[in-house]
Amino acid sequence: MCGIVGLHCKSPDLHSQLGALLSQMLLAMSERGPDSAGIALYEEGLPTGSLRYSLRAPGPGYDWEGTSERLGEEAVIRPVADDAVLTATGSPAAVLEKLAAQAPDLRVFAYGSAIEVYKDIGAPVDILERYGITQRSGYQGLGHTRMATESAVTTDHSHPFATAADLCLVHNGSFSNHATIRRRLEDAGVRCSTDNDSEVAARFIAYHMQHGDDLQAALGKVLTEFDGFFTLLVASRNQFAVVRDAFACKPAVIAEAPDFVAMASEYRALARLPGIQEAAIFEPGPEEIHVWSR
Amino acid sequence: MVTLSCAELSTRAINRALAELPDGSRVSITEPQGRHNLAVGLRNQITITIAGNAGYFIGGLGDGPSIVVDGFVGWSVGENLMSGTVRVRGNASESAGASSHGGLVIVDGDASSRAGISLKGGTLVVAGDAGHMSGFMAQAGTILIGGDAGAGLGDSLYEAVIYVGGAIRSLGADARVEELTEGDVQRVRQLIQQTGFDHIDPQNVKRVASARALYHFKAVAGHAY
């Protein structure tokens, strides 16, 4: 069991409340996944050409000042609890290479013009509080509460898995042929950083989007290639998508309101959203792909 | 009328209070907000209204009460029901009426996947459509679907009977459409009277039952592989 939540704002009026609403949704799904939790927030506002990198420190008291100096004057580091978000210009490949050289003990959970990812082992309530998620704004967000069945309980095995610029995935379920697909991706030059099954799906989608597919087409390939149980919530910079496997035995509820699209494993997580009374609430069917764009 | 608010009480406190009510009591459960496990395991003859959308296992294991949900429900409404009724005014999510031994589960809207899975003698009536794999391995009892049935209807059925008013997307393994008998028409008519679903025409439903070809192991079946 795991819990998934997501909120995609259609109205800018909701942007300032994104973190608070998403936190409330995630807390409602705590029982579905008490071992780890994670959040992806999407926020506009960076100047063109700048990207943000969600950095994970190896422990408390990391020397962010020294790291900032080593990375050069165009890199701005904003500490968030023990971790940080780096804002830098230049190609992501160059920045990631520089990070690997200058700060090899840091891990990059996500990068892109809008995305920030915070995740860890422990109770969802602690993780939300540590990173101050309730105060955050943004235009869309995803969250995951994990009850691990397939691989170890570590921060790196936690969701969301962000595998390309502004692209991330959360998963409830388990894939049974992930090892086969991981080997195929490796043959194509794609490396996974963990042995987690969900990461393989996130890399698979990123790979196909980098080779010409849009999100809808890449999710169609997930339905063809992946065996197992899954409800997936996937976001890119401008899109928000839900897909379920042919059995549809991992739950999903979608609420579509004039101001937002929200998705959660259970209705409990949606029940207190403002305007939920006016929302069309439905369950996505087996092998249906639902995509919303902004 | 007794009122129990989910905003003030834990699920356990609500179910304990319900179990202690004398037969004939009427009770309203307010602000359910998708709460799971409301009104489960009750053995008294009471009437319960749940005022809003509720979560999983509503009315499960019931042996007596009459429950109405003024909203939609999550998975497994009336799961393992023994007697009594659970009526959902909206839609029901997956596995409605799963494993129920007796009693009646009524869904005024649509039911999702696996409605009536492993039915063991209970009755499930859905006014609208039912999702894929409904009636899977149902052993005894009756399912009436007023609208359309999804793929794989009645897969691996035992002795339960399914009636469908609309279209059947596909039948599951060992399920077949059989000729409607006068007894079937009477049974459907009785269910329409009980539920008020008079959009269903008892003369024009399809009867789906087991072909019983999976009842016995066939040694030659292995030759196909």
Interface residues (C-beta under 8 A of the other chain):
Chain A: A248 C249 P251 V253 E266 Y267 R268 A269 L270 A271 R272 I281 E283 G285 P286
Chain B: Q33 G34 R35 H36 N53 G55 Y56 F72 G74 W75 S93 E94 S112 S113 G131 H132
